[in-house]
Amino acid sequence: MPKVIFHREDGSSDVVAVEAGSNVMRAAVQNGVAGIVGECGGQAMCATCHVYVREPYLDALPEIDEDEEEMLECTAAERDPRRSRLGCQLALGDAASGGLEEVEVDVPETQI
């Protein structure tokens, strides 16, 4: 089962295991992770699932497409050019399916 670890600025974290085929935003919303809104439901049409991916996982991420790039310009929290991603665009699964088996992200202080 893929695993996502959500870290918050206060030092607390949530560890969430989900079925393959999900994404970071759905994992957060379905498990009540504070700080991830997912307002558009995963359509890359808002930036309320903005996360900062931790360094060890950056090389495993898919490329940012044009829609995600545009939405990342609208984040409420400051964008980090290397680490900022939309959780809805980070698929979870195994390497063969193109998903992440594990990822750790920092949740921004604000999404709205």
ChimeraX attribute file (.defattr): number of C-alpha atoms within 10 A of each C-alpha:
attribute: neighborCount
match mode: 1-to-1
recipient: residues
	/A:1	12
	/A:2	22
	/A:3	20
	/A:4	21
	/A:5	19
	/A:6	25
	/A:7	20
	/A:8	16
	/A:9	10
	/A:10	7
	/A:11	6
	/A:12	8
	/A:13	17
	/A:14	16
	/A:15	14
	/A:16	19
	/A:17	16
	/A:18	20
	/A:19	12
	/A:20	17
	/A:21	14
	/A:22	17
	/A:23	23
	/A:24	30
	/A:25	26
	/A:26	23
	/A:27	25
	/A:28	25
	/A:29	17
	/A:30	10
	/A:31	14
	/A:32	13
	/A:33	19
	/A:34	13
	/A:35	21
	/A:36	26
	/A:37	21
	/A:38	23
	/A:39	17
	/A:40	13
	/A:41	15
	/A:42	19
	/A:43	12
	/A:44	21
	/A:45	16
	/A:46	23
	/A:47	28
	/A:48	29
	/A:49	29
	/A:50	32
	/A:51	30
	/A:52	22
	/A:53	22
	/A:54	15
	/A:55	12
	/A:56	9
	/A:57	14
	/A:58	15
	/A:59	8
	/A:60	13
	/A:61	16
	/A:62	13
	/A:63	10
	/A:64	14
	/A:65	9
	/A:66	9
	/A:67	12
	/A:68	19
	/A:69	15
	/A:70	15
	/A:71	17
	/A:72	25
	/A:73	11
	/A:74	16
	/A:75	22
	/A:76	15
	/A:77	18
	/A:78	13
	/A:79	17
	/A:80	12
	/A:81	9
	/A:82	11
	/A:83	15
	/A:84	22
	/A:85	25
	/A:86	26
	/A:87	25
	/A:88	26
	/A:89	21
	/A:90	20
	/A:91	22
	/A:92	27
	/A:93	21
	/A:94	15
	/A:95	10
	/A:96	7
	/A:97	12
	/A:98	15
	/A:99	20
	/A:100	25
	/A:101	19
	/A:102	16
	/A:103	21
	/A:104	22
	/A:105	23
	/A:106	19
	/A:107	23
	/A:108	22
	/A:109	15
	/A:110	14
	/A:111	20
	/A:112	15
